[in-house]
């Protein structure tokens, strides 16, 4: 083979999409159990893993895990404790408890679908829907669609769904020192800013971050635990309540206008993951059937007059 032909072959190989077996989401998604090691978060929220993850019980006194077949009810023990405490708060506020969406996979890492973050056991999704009595059945938890708290026009919140109890639950979560950020739809943030206008102190609202989607659940994120030395800390939210210019930005065309020069990010491969994560995933790699898609993966409404969010769900 001539040097030119060899160079062309090498270039073609580099330009080929990652092989399925190299995709980090496929490898981590096939791991069915956590590692038998002390709990520690490794890497960043969108490129990392979790060692020694603990399970959130599928059923608890004040919570139910939704979509349990996904096997995404794993997290750092501190996150599991936080979610359990949120359930207690929700029950005290008359919500019955919390319906819990995804935490992380048994060893974290990227998921085959659904999230860019949730990789290091420090993120949890909580549905904006009360826990009923009697409780949802296993079948209902697998098929029940998300319920938006926006109105039919997606131009404001629906006060019958985003109730004072949910506003109070978000406030309690934001005031919890363990919580670093809470992602909600911009209209939810706007509603909370209006409801607390004139309050003597509302810096806790700075933790309530407007983001794409997040109108049928809120996303709680913890900071890196002190014992997780390999966890990459995120810069803290800006000081203040975040109710001024920063919030107004979300009601301009800018966040929803695609950048014509932007190129899609390539999927994460195992080679691109932290070394510790590669070892964790490979040690626990056991193939299991891939879960089927669920109804909540469908496109979600965006504020009236705005195009599809870009990007749709990077967290």
N, C-alpha and C positions, 0 to 999 in steps of 0.2 A: 504494500500500500504506500502510495506517495505521501510526502509530508502534507501536501495540500488536502488530499483525501482524508488523511488522519485528522487534520485540523477541523475539517468540515464535519466529520463524524463526531468528534468531541463536542463541537459547538451544538450539533443537533441533540446530543445526549443531554447537554446542560439545559437546552430549551424545552425538553420534554416535561410534561406535567409530572408531579411526584407520583410514584407508583402507589397503589392502594395500600400495600403493606408498609409503606414509609409514612403514611399519614398518622400524625400523632392522635388525631381524634379517633381513628379506627383502633389503634393499639390501646389507648386508655379506655375507650368505650367497651372493649372486650374484657376488661379486668373486672372480675365479679366480687372481689373481697379486698379489704384494706391490708396494709402491711402491718406485721406484728412488731411495731417499733414505737418509741415515744412520739407523741403528737408534735408535728412541726410543719408549718407552711413554708414552701420553697418557691422562690421565683416571684413573678408578678401576678396580679389578678388575671391577666390575659395570656400569660405564658409561664405556667408553673404547675405545681402538684402539691399533694398533701400526704405526709407520712403519718401513720398511726391514727387515721381518721376514726371518728366515733359515729355510730348510727343514731339518727333521730328515730325513735320508735314510730312505727307506722300509725299507731293510735296512742294517744296520751290523754290525760285528764282534760286538757284544754286545747287539743290540737288533733288534726287529721292530716296525714300526708296524702296529697293528690298525685295521681299518675305514679303510684308506687312501683309499677312494673319497669319504670325507667331506671330504677336502682340509683337514684340521685339524692338520697336522703342521708348523705354522709357529710361530715364536716369536722373542723377542729372542735374538740370538746367544749371550748369556750363559746363557739357559735351554737352548738346544740343547746347549751344552757341558756343562751340568749333567746333562742326561739321558744324554748319552754317558758321562759319568763314573759315573753310577749303574749303567749297563750293565756297566762294567768291575768295579765293586764286586760286583754280583750274580753275575757269572761267577766271581769269586774266592771267593764264598761257596757255590759249587756249584749255583747256580740257572740256569746256562747263559747268562743275560743277562736283559734285561727286555722284557716285552711292553708297548708304549707305547700308551696310549689318546689322548685328545684333548689337544692343546696349544691352539693358537688357529687362527682362519681367517687367510688370507693378509694381511688388513689388520685382523685382530681384530674387535672389535665384537661385539654380541649374535648368538647363533646361532639358527637356526630352531627347534632343539630341543636338549635335553640339559643345558644349563648356564645359570646366571645370571652366573657369573664367566667366567674364561678369555678375557677380552676384550682384554687389553693385552700378551699374549705373555709372561707371567710365571708361568703355571700349567701344570702337566702332570699327567696321570693315568698311574699305573703299575699294571698288573694284578697281583693276587696269584696269579700262575700262572707257573711256571718256563718259560723258553724251551726248547722241545724240540729234540732232534736225531734225525732230520732236522727241519728247520724247518717251520713251518706253510706251507701253500700259500697263494696269493693268495685262492683261494675259501674256504679255511678261515678265513682272517683276516677275511673279510667276514661270516661266518655263525656262527662259534664263540661260544656264549653265555658271559657272565660266569660265573665260578665263585666262589661265596661261600666265605669261610673260617669261617663260623659253622656250628654243628652243626645237625642237622635241626630241632630245636626253636627255633633262633635264640635260645637262652638262654645260650650261651657260645661261645668259639671252638673250632674243631675242630683239635686239636693236630697232626693229620696233614696239615692244609692251612696253618694259620698256624704254620709251623715256626720253630725257632730261627734259621734262616738269614734269614727275613723280618724277625724281630725285630732281628737284627743289621743288616740293610740299612736299616731305619727308623732305628736308632741312628746309623749312619754318615751318613745323610742329615740327621738333626737336628743333628749335630755340625758339619756343613758351614756355614761362615760365610755362604755365598751363600743359604742356605735361611732363610726367615722363619717359615713355618708348614708343618705337614703334617697334613692332615685324615684321620682314620680313624674307624671305628665305635667307639662308647663301649666295647664289650666288648673291642676290641683294646687300647685305652688301658688299660683295667682290667687286662688280662692282663700288659701291659708294666710297669705299676706294681707288680703282685704279684711279677713275676720279678726286679725290681731293688730290692725292699725291703731296706733295710740297706746299700745301696751307699754308699760315702763321698761320692760326688757324682753326682747325676742331674738337674741343672738342665736338661740338654738335653731331658728329657722334657716340659718346659714348651712346647716347640715342637710336640709331638704333641698335636693338638687334637681332642677328640671332636666328632663331627658326625653328622647324619642320614645314613643310607646308608653308603657308603664301607666296605663289608665285602667287596667283590670287587675293589677297587682302593684305592690311597692317592693322595692329591692333594697334590702338592708345590707350594709357592708361594714365589717369590723376592720380595725387597723391591725397591723402585724403584731402578734403576741411577742412579748419581750423574750420568750424562750426560743422563738423562731428566728435565729440569726441569719438564715439565708432568705428570709422573706424581704422582698423589695417594697419599702414603704412608699406610699403615694403622698404627694404633697398635700397638706391639709387644705380644706376648703378655704376660700378667701374670707377674711374677717367681715363681720357684719351679718345682716339678715338675708342678703341676696334678693331683696324685694325691689330694687331700683332698676338701674340701667341693665344690669346683668339679666334680670328677668325679662325686661322689655325686648331684649335681643331675640327671644324665642317667639315673639309676635311680629317679626319682620320676615321678609322672604329669605334672608341670608341662610338660616340653618337648613332650609329645605331646597336650596338651589344647588344642583349637582355641579361639581367642579369639572369642567370639560377636560382638564389636564390630569385629573386624578386617575390613577391606575388601581385596579383591585389588588388587594394584598393577596399574595399566594398563601395557600393553606399551610398551617404549621406541620412540619415534618418532625420525626423523632430526632433527626440530626440537629434541629433548631431548638430543641428543648434543653433545659439545664441538665447537666450530667447526672445529678442525683435523681432527677425525674426519669431519665432514661433507664437507670438501674431499677428504680421502683416499678416502672411499668413492665419492663421485661421480666422481672422476677415474678410478677403476678399475672402474666399474660395467659389467660385461659379463655378460649373462644366461647362465646355464648350467643344465642340468637339475638339478632338486632331487633329492638322494639319497633313496633309499627308507628307511623306518624299519628299525631293526635289532632283533634279539632282545633286546639288553641294555636296551632302553627299557621293558621290562615292569616291573611293580611288583616291588619287592624285599622280602624278609622283614624284619621288625623284631623287636626283642627280645620274647620271650614275654610275654604279658599286657599288651602296650602297643598302643595304637591306631596307626593310620597316622601317621607323623611329620608335624608341622605346623610350618613349611612343609616340603615334601618335599625340596627340594634347593637352597636358597639358599646360596651360598658367599661 
